[in-house]
Amino acid sequence: MRKKIVAGNWKMNKTASETTELIDALKNQLNPSDVEVMIAPTFVNLQAAVKQTSDSHIEVIAQNMHQAQSGAYTGEIAADMLKDIGVQTVIIGHSERRAYFGETDAILAEKTKAALDNGLRVVFCFGEELADRQSEKHFELVASQLKNAFFALPSSDWNNIVLAYEPVRAIGTGETASPEQAQQIHYELRAFFASIDENIAQGLQILYGGSMNATNAEALLAQPDIDGGLIGGASLNADDFIKI
Ligand code: PEP
């Protein structure tokens, strides 16, 4: 039985005091449940957030990392720095990293490998642009994103990868895929992995991302192949995130 994951990607939002405040609200109102709850504050607030959540079931995760182990990469953060402060999971391949910071499939393959080699779990984001959907090339595109990122890895590593399917047109726009549309592609993704390894495919947690909110979450999360959500905007508000 796959556990559901609800992960909040806070992006470049929330100062230190706002981070503390939002975590307090979540801790006060979130009841322990079978759902894995993750939040991804900015790098500068990660260590404090890890400490603040240590007595809760909220996992603090990172939004990104660099692929090198250390060195002259001004402004970057390495996997072992995350591990050292108690972070165990990192988001890789978010569409904003791809679009604004030039992260190619090749770079994301290196990042994924570096994260896994350092014992981090990866939430790997991928998804098509509107044009790919309109030309009905969306499945080809997402399959190639996945192949390029981690098909060179031993399939045993895939147990430490959570997938986050995020159609780019739905991120931050208020336009979600319909639950049926999202279910269809999640089903196809699982079948794609099953053609390689049935066991891994059945255990793979595949999250949906793209304008999930307190209103549409229930219908999306009720789909059999949607194992949770990666949530941007709605994760910045305690009440909305708790409802999801
Ligand atoms: C995201 O950025 O991963 C995301 C899903 O954002 P939003 O929920 O705001 O669409």
py3Dmol code that shows the C-alpha trace and the ligand (Angstrom):
import py3Dmol

protein = """\
ATOM      1  CA  MET A   1       0.000   0.000   0.000  1.00  0.00           C
ATOM      2  CA  ARG A   2       1.508   3.292  -1.083  1.00  0.00           C
ATOM      3  CA  LYS A   3       1.453   6.076   1.499  1.00  0.00           C
ATOM      4  CA  LYS A   4       0.085   9.427   0.376  1.00  0.00           C
ATOM      5  CA  ILE A   5       2.445  12.407   0.506  1.00  0.00           C
ATOM      6  CA  VAL A   6       1.397  16.024   0.846  1.00  0.00           C
ATOM      7  CA  ALA A   7       4.426  18.235   0.188  1.00  0.00           C
ATOM      8  CA  GLY A   8       4.475  22.037   0.378  1.00  0.00           C
ATOM      9  CA  ASN A   9       7.007  23.834  -1.811  1.00  0.00           C
ATOM     10  CA  TRP A  10       7.349  27.277  -0.265  1.00  0.00           C
ATOM     11  CA  LYS A  11       9.638  28.529  -3.062  1.00  0.00           C
ATOM     12  CA  MET A  12      11.158  31.989  -2.356  1.00  0.00           C
ATOM     13  CA  ASN A  13       8.568  32.883   0.272  1.00  0.00           C
ATOM     14  CA  LYS A  14       8.555  33.413   4.041  1.00  0.00           C
ATOM     15  CA  THR A  15      11.158  35.150   6.182  1.00  0.00           C
ATOM     16  CA  ALA A  16      12.608  33.382   9.228  1.00  0.00           C
ATOM     17  CA  SER A  17       9.877  34.652  11.548  1.00  0.00           C
ATOM     18  CA  GLU A  18       7.139  33.850   9.036  1.00  0.00           C
ATOM     19  CA  THR A  19       8.573  30.353   8.650  1.00  0.00           C
ATOM     20  CA  THR A  20       8.444  29.806  12.413  1.00  0.00           C
ATOM     21  CA  GLU A  21       4.890  31.122  12.523  1.00  0.00           C
ATOM     22  CA  LEU A  22       3.630  28.882   9.705  1.00  0.00           C
ATOM     23  CA  ILE A  23       5.300  25.798  11.168  1.00  0.00           C
ATOM     24  CA  ASP A  24       3.737  26.582  14.558  1.00  0.00           C
ATOM     25  CA  ALA A  25       0.311  26.781  12.960  1.00  0.00           C
ATOM     26  CA  LEU A  26       0.848  23.483  11.153  1.00  0.00           C
ATOM     27  CA  LYS A  27       2.100  21.749  14.293  1.00  0.00           C
ATOM     28  CA  ASN A  28      -0.857  23.005  16.307  1.00  0.00           C
ATOM     29  CA  GLN A  29      -3.495  21.969  13.837  1.00  0.00           C
ATOM     30  CA  LEU A  30      -2.205  18.933  11.925  1.00  0.00           C
ATOM     31  CA  ASN A  31      -3.384  15.679  13.380  1.00  0.00           C
ATOM     32  CA  PRO A  32      -1.034  12.736  13.044  1.00  0.00           C
ATOM     33  CA  SER A  33      -2.254  10.587  10.166  1.00  0.00           C
ATOM     34  CA  ASP A  34      -1.057   8.091   7.615  1.00  0.00           C
ATOM     35  CA  VAL A  35      -0.129  10.889   5.250  1.00  0.00           C
ATOM     36  CA  GLU A  36       3.539  11.868   4.900  1.00  0.00           C
ATOM     37  CA  VAL A  37       3.670  15.649   5.333  1.00  0.00           C
ATOM     38  CA  MET A  38       6.641  17.547   3.899  1.00  0.00           C
ATOM     39  CA  ILE A  39       7.466  21.231   3.753  1.00  0.00           C
ATOM     40  CA  ALA A  40      10.241  22.883   1.756  1.00  0.00           C
ATOM     41  CA  PRO A  41      11.234  26.274   3.182  1.00  0.00           C
ATOM     42  CA  THR A  42      14.104  28.327   1.698  1.00  0.00           C
ATOM     43  CA  PHE A  43      17.701  27.272   2.362  1.00  0.00           C
ATOM     44  CA  VAL A  44      18.345  29.947   5.009  1.00  0.00           C
ATOM     45  CA  ASN A  45      15.446  28.708   7.116  1.00  0.00           C
ATOM     46  CA  LEU A  46      16.009  24.972   6.720  1.00  0.00           C
ATOM     47  CA  GLN A  47      18.078  24.301   9.820  1.00  0.00           C
ATOM     48  CA  ALA A  48      15.708  26.157  12.146  1.00  0.00           C
ATOM     49  CA  ALA A  49      12.743  24.426  10.507  1.00  0.00           C
ATOM     50  CA  VAL A  50      14.312  20.995  11.015  1.00  0.00           C
ATOM     51  CA  LYS A  51      14.774  21.785  14.722  1.00  0.00           C
ATOM     52  CA  GLN A  52      11.266  23.187  15.080  1.00  0.00           C
ATOM     53  CA  THR A  53       9.647  20.131  13.535  1.00  0.00           C
ATOM     54  CA  SER A  54      11.775  17.520  15.315  1.00  0.00           C
ATOM     55  CA  ASP A  55       8.924  16.728  17.732  1.00  0.00           C
ATOM     56  CA  SER A  56       6.325  16.438  14.955  1.00  0.00           C
ATOM     57  CA  HIS A  57       5.652  14.205  11.978  1.00  0.00           C
ATOM     58  CA  ILE A  58       6.382  17.019   9.507  1.00  0.00           C
ATOM     59  CA  GLU A  59       9.454  16.394   7.357  1.00  0.00           C
ATOM     60  CA  VAL A  60      11.485  19.409   6.273  1.00  0.00           C
ATOM     61  CA  ILE A  61      12.898  18.998   2.767  1.00  0.00           C
ATOM     62  CA  ALA A  62      15.102  21.117   0.485  1.00  0.00           C
ATOM     63  CA  GLN A  63      13.981  22.784  -2.734  1.00  0.00           C
ATOM     64  CA  ASN A  64      17.214  22.158  -4.649  1.00  0.00           C
ATOM     65  CA  MET A  65      20.912  21.265  -4.319  1.00  0.00           C
ATOM     66  CA  HIS A  66      24.061  21.361  -6.437  1.00  0.00           C
ATOM     67  CA  GLN A  67      25.397  18.245  -8.103  1.00  0.00           C
ATOM     68  CA  ALA A  68      29.030  18.703  -6.976  1.00  0.00           C
ATOM     69  CA  GLN A  69      30.233  17.421  -3.634  1.00  0.00           C
ATOM     70  CA  SER A  70      31.916  20.741  -2.756  1.00  0.00           C
ATOM     71  CA  GLY A  71      34.026  23.432  -4.386  1.00  0.00           C
ATOM     72  CA  ALA A  72      33.989  26.768  -6.133  1.00  0.00           C
ATOM     73  CA  TYR A  73      30.251  27.091  -6.854  1.00  0.00           C
ATOM     74  CA  THR A  74      29.323  30.429  -5.355  1.00  0.00           C
ATOM     75  CA  GLY A  75      25.836  30.531  -3.928  1.00  0.00           C
ATOM     76  CA  GLU A  76      25.231  26.789  -4.106  1.00  0.00           C
ATOM     77  CA  ILE A  77      24.487  24.090  -1.512  1.00  0.00           C
ATOM     78  CA  ALA A  78      25.808  20.506  -1.537  1.00  0.00           C
ATOM     79  CA  ALA A  79      24.018  17.306  -0.583  1.00  0.00           C
ATOM     80  CA  ASP A  80      26.145  16.612   2.492  1.00  0.00           C
ATOM     81  CA  MET A  81      25.365  20.101   3.835  1.00  0.00           C
ATOM     82  CA  LEU A  82      21.686  19.196   3.708  1.00  0.00           C
ATOM     83  CA  LYS A  83      22.290  15.829   5.350  1.00  0.00           C
ATOM     84  CA  ASP A  84      24.394  17.456   8.057  1.00  0.00           C
ATOM     85  CA  ILE A  85      21.505  19.641   9.241  1.00  0.00           C
ATOM     86  CA  GLY A  86      19.054  16.734   9.220  1.00  0.00           C
ATOM     87  CA  VAL A  87      17.426  17.142   5.817  1.00  0.00           C
ATOM     88  CA  GLN A  88      16.723  13.770   4.211  1.00  0.00           C
ATOM     89  CA  THR A  89      14.824  14.672   1.055  1.00  0.00           C
ATOM     90  CA  VAL A  90      15.411  17.132  -1.778  1.00  0.00           C
ATOM     91  CA  ILE A  91      13.240  18.373  -4.649  1.00  0.00           C
ATOM     92  CA  ILE A  92      15.016  18.107  -8.000  1.00  0.00           C
ATOM     93  CA  GLY A  93      13.913  19.267 -11.423  1.00  0.00           C
ATOM     94  CA  HIS A  94      11.172  21.733 -10.524  1.00  0.00           C
ATOM     95  CA  SER A  95       9.937  23.412 -13.700  1.00  0.00           C
ATOM     96  CA  GLU A  96      11.045  26.805 -12.346  1.00  0.00           C
ATOM     97  CA  ARG A  97      14.614  25.467 -12.016  1.00  0.00           C
ATOM     98  CA  ARG A  98      14.398  24.146 -15.559  1.00  0.00           C
ATOM     99  CA  ALA A  99      12.915  27.352 -16.985  1.00  0.00           C
ATOM    100  CA  TYR A 100      14.730  30.104 -15.050  1.00  0.00           C
ATOM    101  CA  PHE A 101      18.032  28.478 -14.093  1.00  0.00           C
ATOM    102  CA  GLY A 102      18.793  26.464 -17.203  1.00  0.00           C
ATOM    103  CA  GLU A 103      18.635  23.056 -15.540  1.00  0.00           C
ATOM    104  CA  THR A 104      18.761  20.542 -18.370  1.00  0.00           C
ATOM    105  CA  ASP A 105      17.974  16.834 -18.216  1.00  0.00           C
ATOM    106  CA  ALA A 106      21.744  16.178 -18.102  1.00  0.00           C
ATOM    107  CA  ILE A 107      22.230  18.451 -15.076  1.00  0.00           C
ATOM    108  CA  LEU A 108      19.191  16.915 -13.377  1.00  0.00           C
ATOM    109  CA  ALA A 109      20.612  13.435 -13.950  1.00  0.00           C
ATOM    110  CA  GLU A 110      23.796  14.526 -12.170  1.00  0.00           C
ATOM    111  CA  LYS A 111      21.827  16.110  -9.333  1.00  0.00           C
ATOM    112  CA  THR A 112      19.662  13.046  -8.879  1.00  0.00           C
ATOM    113  CA  LYS A 113      22.690  10.769  -8.769  1.00  0.00           C
ATOM    114  CA  ALA A 114      24.523  13.048  -6.324  1.00  0.00           C
ATOM    115  CA  ALA A 115      21.496  13.219  -4.032  1.00  0.00           C
ATOM    116  CA  LEU A 116      21.000   9.438  -4.023  1.00  0.00           C
ATOM    117  CA  ASP A 117      24.733   8.759  -3.602  1.00  0.00           C
ATOM    118  CA  ASN A 118      24.644  10.968  -0.523  1.00  0.00           C
ATOM    119  CA  GLY A 119      21.686   9.091   0.931  1.00  0.00           C
ATOM    120  CA  LEU A 120      19.029  11.694   0.186  1.00  0.00           C
ATOM    121  CA  ARG A 121      15.564  10.808  -1.071  1.00  0.00           C
ATOM    122  CA  VAL A 122      14.564  12.694  -4.215  1.00  0.00           C
ATOM    123  CA  VAL A 123      11.247  14.266  -5.143  1.00  0.00           C
ATOM    124  CA  PHE A 124      11.777  14.434  -8.899  1.00  0.00           C
ATOM    125  CA  CYS A 125       9.593  16.923 -10.793  1.00  0.00           C
ATOM    126  CA  PHE A 126       8.776  16.664 -14.456  1.00  0.00           C
ATOM    127  CA  GLY A 127       5.941  17.623 -16.784  1.00  0.00           C
ATOM    128  CA  GLU A 128       5.051  18.884 -20.190  1.00  0.00           C
ATOM    129  CA  GLU A 129       4.451  22.395 -21.518  1.00  0.00           C
ATOM    130  CA  LEU A 130       1.054  23.341 -22.946  1.00  0.00           C
ATOM    131  CA  ALA A 131       2.387  23.066 -26.516  1.00  0.00           C
ATOM    132  CA  ASP A 132       3.411  19.429 -25.904  1.00  0.00           C
ATOM    133  CA  ARG A 133      -0.086  18.636 -24.688  1.00  0.00           C
ATOM    134  CA  GLN A 134      -1.688  20.397 -27.665  1.00  0.00           C
ATOM    135  CA  SER A 135       0.461  18.441 -30.108  1.00  0.00           C
ATOM    136  CA  GLU A 136      -0.280  15.261 -28.121  1.00  0.00           C
ATOM    137  CA  LYS A 137       3.446  14.792 -27.519  1.00  0.00           C
ATOM    138  CA  HIS A 138       3.097  15.066 -23.751  1.00  0.00           C
ATOM    139  CA  PHE A 139       3.691  11.450 -22.853  1.00  0.00           C
ATOM    140  CA  GLU A 140       6.739  11.210 -25.116  1.00  0.00           C
ATOM    141  CA  LEU A 141       8.120  14.318 -23.488  1.00  0.00           C
ATOM    142  CA  VAL A 142       7.634  13.237 -19.875  1.00  0.00           C
ATOM    143  CA  ALA A 143       8.979   9.763 -20.652  1.00  0.00           C
ATOM    144  CA  SER A 144      12.136  11.299 -22.086  1.00  0.00           C
ATOM    145  CA  GLN A 145      12.526  13.571 -19.030  1.00  0.00           C
ATOM    146  CA  LEU A 146      12.381  10.496 -16.813  1.00  0.00           C
ATOM    147  CA  LYS A 147      14.663   8.377 -18.997  1.00  0.00           C
ATOM    148  CA  ASN A 148      17.258  11.123 -19.227  1.00  0.00           C
ATOM    149  CA  ALA A 149      17.227  11.771 -15.507  1.00  0.00           C
ATOM    150  CA  PHE A 150      17.587   8.368 -14.029  1.00  0.00           C
ATOM    151  CA  PHE A 151      17.421   5.403 -16.336  1.00  0.00           C
ATOM    152  CA  ALA A 152      21.198   5.094 -16.061  1.00  0.00           C
ATOM    153  CA  LEU A 153      20.801   4.496 -12.319  1.00  0.00           C
ATOM    154  CA  PRO A 154      20.368   1.001 -10.910  1.00  0.00           C
ATOM    155  CA  SER A 155      16.652   0.387 -10.495  1.00  0.00           C
ATOM    156  CA  SER A 156      17.238  -0.278  -6.760  1.00  0.00           C
ATOM    157  CA  ASP A 157      17.863   3.483  -6.462  1.00  0.00           C
ATOM    158  CA  TRP A 158      14.347   4.176  -7.711  1.00  0.00           C
ATOM    159  CA  ASN A 159      12.993   3.149  -4.317  1.00  0.00           C
ATOM    160  CA  ASN A 160      14.388   6.439  -3.061  1.00  0.00           C
ATOM    161  CA  ILE A 161      12.679   8.529  -5.710  1.00  0.00           C
ATOM    162  CA  VAL A 162       9.232  10.083  -5.448  1.00  0.00           C
ATOM    163  CA  LEU A 163       7.892  11.384  -8.741  1.00  0.00           C
ATOM    164  CA  ALA A 164       6.013  14.670  -9.029  1.00  0.00           C
ATOM    165  CA  TYR A 165       4.153  15.036 -12.297  1.00  0.00           C
ATOM    166  CA  GLU A 166       3.525  18.737 -12.849  1.00  0.00           C
ATOM    167  CA  PRO A 167       2.048  19.898 -16.160  1.00  0.00           C
ATOM    168  CA  VAL A 168       3.706  23.301 -16.541  1.00  0.00           C
ATOM    169  CA  ARG A 169       0.492  25.033 -17.624  1.00  0.00           C
ATOM    170  CA  ALA A 170      -1.052  24.155 -14.252  1.00  0.00           C
ATOM    171  CA  ILE A 171       1.706  25.521 -11.992  1.00  0.00           C
ATOM    172  CA  GLY A 172       0.694  28.717 -10.247  1.00  0.00           C
ATOM    173  CA  THR A 173      -2.071  29.393 -12.766  1.00  0.00           C
ATOM    174  CA  GLY A 174      -5.138  28.063 -10.987  1.00  0.00           C
ATOM    175  CA  GLU A 175      -5.699  25.685 -13.903  1.00  0.00           C
ATOM    176  CA  THR A 176      -5.424  22.122 -12.675  1.00  0.00           C
ATOM    177  CA  ALA A 177      -5.666  19.091 -14.872  1.00  0.00           C
ATOM    178  CA  SER A 178      -9.017  17.420 -14.260  1.00  0.00           C
ATOM    179  CA  PRO A 179      -8.799  14.482 -11.829  1.00  0.00           C
ATOM    180  CA  GLU A 180      -9.498  12.106 -14.742  1.00  0.00           C
ATOM    181  CA  GLN A 181      -6.808  13.666 -16.951  1.00  0.00           C
ATOM    182  CA  ALA A 182      -4.301  13.546 -14.103  1.00  0.00           C
ATOM    183  CA  GLN A 183      -5.248   9.960 -13.234  1.00  0.00           C
ATOM    184  CA  GLN A 184      -4.811   8.908 -16.873  1.00  0.00           C
ATOM    185  CA  ILE A 185      -1.251  10.143 -17.093  1.00  0.00           C
ATOM    186  CA  HIS A 186      -0.352   8.783 -13.638  1.00  0.00           C
ATOM    187  CA  TYR A 187      -1.719   5.424 -14.752  1.00  0.00           C
ATOM    188  CA  GLU A 188       0.359   5.578 -17.947  1.00  0.00           C
ATOM    189  CA  LEU A 189       3.446   6.553 -15.967  1.00  0.00           C
ATOM    190  CA  ARG A 190       3.034   3.606 -13.633  1.00  0.00           C
ATOM    191  CA  ALA A 191       2.531   1.290 -16.618  1.00  0.00           C
ATOM    192  CA  PHE A 192       5.689   2.727 -18.188  1.00  0.00           C
ATOM    193  CA  PHE A 193       7.669   1.809 -15.047  1.00  0.00           C
ATOM    194  CA  ALA A 194       5.920  -1.548 -14.803  1.00  0.00           C
ATOM    195  CA  SER A 195       7.277  -2.438 -18.231  1.00  0.00           C
ATOM    196  CA  ILE A 196      10.720  -2.213 -16.624  1.00  0.00           C
ATOM    197  CA  ASP A 197      10.028  -3.474 -13.106  1.00  0.00           C
ATOM    198  CA  GLU A 198       6.530  -4.308 -11.863  1.00  0.00           C
ATOM    199  CA  ASN A 199       7.475  -4.225  -8.141  1.00  0.00           C
ATOM    200  CA  ILE A 200       9.085  -0.835  -8.353  1.00  0.00           C
ATOM    201  CA  ALA A 201       6.137   0.500 -10.338  1.00  0.00           C
ATOM    202  CA  GLN A 202       3.642  -0.648  -7.705  1.00  0.00           C
ATOM    203  CA  GLY A 203       5.647   0.976  -4.885  1.00  0.00           C
ATOM    204  CA  LEU A 204       6.369   4.223  -6.734  1.00  0.00           C
ATOM    205  CA  GLN A 205       4.723   7.272  -5.182  1.00  0.00           C
ATOM    206  CA  ILE A 206       3.608   9.579  -7.991  1.00  0.00           C
ATOM    207  CA  LEU A 207       2.477  13.015  -6.820  1.00  0.00           C
ATOM    208  CA  TYR A 208       0.440  15.479  -8.823  1.00  0.00           C
ATOM    209  CA  GLY A 209       1.427  19.155  -8.833  1.00  0.00           C
ATOM    210  CA  GLY A 210      -0.205  22.187 -10.376  1.00  0.00           C
ATOM    211  CA  SER A 211      -2.655  24.446  -8.562  1.00  0.00           C
ATOM    212  CA  MET A 212      -3.774  21.777  -6.102  1.00  0.00           C
ATOM    213  CA  ASN A 213      -5.741  23.497  -3.378  1.00  0.00           C
ATOM    214  CA  ALA A 214      -8.171  22.924  -0.522  1.00  0.00           C
ATOM    215  CA  THR A 215     -11.085  22.692  -2.953  1.00  0.00           C
ATOM    216  CA  ASN A 216      -9.785  20.365  -5.663  1.00  0.00           C
ATOM    217  CA  ALA A 217      -7.433  18.177  -3.584  1.00  0.00           C
ATOM    218  CA  GLU A 218     -10.027  15.640  -2.491  1.00  0.00           C
ATOM    219  CA  ALA A 219     -11.033  14.653  -6.028  1.00  0.00           C
ATOM    220  CA  LEU A 220      -7.420  14.523  -7.248  1.00  0.00           C
ATOM    221  CA  LEU A 221      -6.189  12.519  -4.257  1.00  0.00           C
ATOM    222  CA  ALA A 222      -9.068  10.046  -4.584  1.00  0.00           C
ATOM    223  CA  GLN A 223      -7.637   8.809  -7.909  1.00  0.00           C
ATOM    224  CA  PRO A 224      -5.997   5.382  -7.580  1.00  0.00           C
ATOM    225  CA  ASP A 225      -2.668   6.345  -9.156  1.00  0.00           C
ATOM    226  CA  ILE A 226      -2.309   9.789  -7.581  1.00  0.00           C
ATOM    227  CA  ASP A 227      -0.266   9.242  -4.447  1.00  0.00           C
ATOM    228  CA  GLY A 228      -0.226  12.779  -3.151  1.00  0.00           C
ATOM    229  CA  GLY A 229       0.445  16.344  -4.126  1.00  0.00           C
ATOM    230  CA  LEU A 230       3.273  18.809  -4.516  1.00  0.00           C
ATOM    231  CA  ILE A 231       1.699  22.094  -3.580  1.00  0.00           C
ATOM    232  CA  GLY A 232       3.015  25.610  -4.175  1.00  0.00           C
ATOM    233  CA  GLY A 233       0.666  28.527  -3.518  1.00  0.00           C
ATOM    234  CA  ALA A 234      -1.789  26.724  -1.231  1.00  0.00           C
ATOM    235  CA  SER A 235       1.029  25.489   1.027  1.00  0.00           C
ATOM    236  CA  LEU A 236       1.773  29.049   2.161  1.00  0.00           C
ATOM    237  CA  ASN A 237      -1.462  29.252   4.087  1.00  0.00           C
ATOM    238  CA  ALA A 238      -1.825  26.989   7.130  1.00  0.00           C
ATOM    239  CA  ASP A 239      -5.594  26.502   6.824  1.00  0.00           C
ATOM    240  CA  ASP A 240      -5.429  25.582   3.129  1.00  0.00           C
ATOM    241  CA  PHE A 241      -2.494  23.224   3.566  1.00  0.00           C
ATOM    242  CA  ILE A 242      -4.121  21.520   6.542  1.00  0.00           C
ATOM    243  CA  LYS A 243      -7.326  21.009   4.594  1.00  0.00           C
ATOM    244  CA  ILE A 244      -5.379  19.322   1.794  1.00  0.00           C
TER     245      ILE A 244
END
"""
ligand_1 = """\
10
PEP
C 4.671 23.883 -7.795
O 5.302 24.909 -7.964
O 5.232 22.784 -7.681
C 3.214 23.997 -7.739
C 2.500 22.920 -7.892
O 2.738 25.255 -7.555
P 1.175 25.659 -7.441
O 0.564 24.712 -6.466
O 1.216 27.069 -6.938
O 0.623 25.518 -8.785
"""
view = py3Dmol.view(width=600, height=400)
view.addModel(protein, "pdb")
view.setStyle({"model": 0}, {"cartoon": {"style": "trace"}})
view.addModel(ligand_1, "xyz")
view.setStyle({"model": 1}, {"stick": {}})
view.zoomTo()
view.show()
